[in-house]
Amino acid sequence: MKTSLLLLTSLFMLSACSQKKQQPESQSLFNGIDLTGWHVDVPAMDNNSDTINPFIVRDGLLVSLGDPRGHLITDNEFENYRLEVEYRFAGEPGNCGVLVHASTPRALYDMFPKSMEVQMEHQNAGDFWCIVEDITVPDMENRRGPKEEWGVTEGKARRIKKLVEGAEKPLGEWNNMVIECVVDVVKVWVNDVLVNEGYNCTAHKGQIAIQAEGSEVEFRKVELTPIKEITSTN
């Protein structure tokens, strides 16, 4: 009896260890020191060497100063992952966004890369903005407007409103945003509340980008966890 119990215990521990080894490992996309692994695309910097870089590291935080406007883009592209971001508007309420599945630079308004934006603007965190990519959500007309106005380029109805209001923390406090991208599905949580989800996204992989869009934003966490096991796309 004792031998059987020991054998079962050993098998359980081996199984647990095996499962632990198979779990995907998270990686921080921001090292807290510099912008290694990222590159800047800011149109104002093209022809003026005196233009400041709006993306800096300050006191161990990644900071988007907001101006001049542009994007901080990962060098690598990713697919099937869970991205966790902790951010705050420390001063004035403002605007920013995380772009997933980013590809062609300056595809919209000679500024925004082709991508799917997850909005971070104060009180609108979790909205989708279609940037030369598209996505489908439930109750589409109510959340995006008249169907004839939909589109993914300049002048079209590109905003898809989030499902839930009031998930954000008060100004100055840290917000937690999780973006899960699996094949053609994108889901967004703000402070553990599911605020948006869509399917049939026209892109399944790409780079990740952070915006400089007129407001100072601080980031203390940008962490990506690969999703290995895929059982469904919606």
Helices and strands as residue ranges (DSSP letters): H 2-22, E 27-28, E 38-41, G 43-45, E 55-58, E 61-64, E 70-74, E 78-79, E 81-88, E 97-102, E 115-119, E 128-131, H 140-144, G 147-149, E 159-160, E 175-182, E 185-190, E 193-198, E 205-212, E 217-226
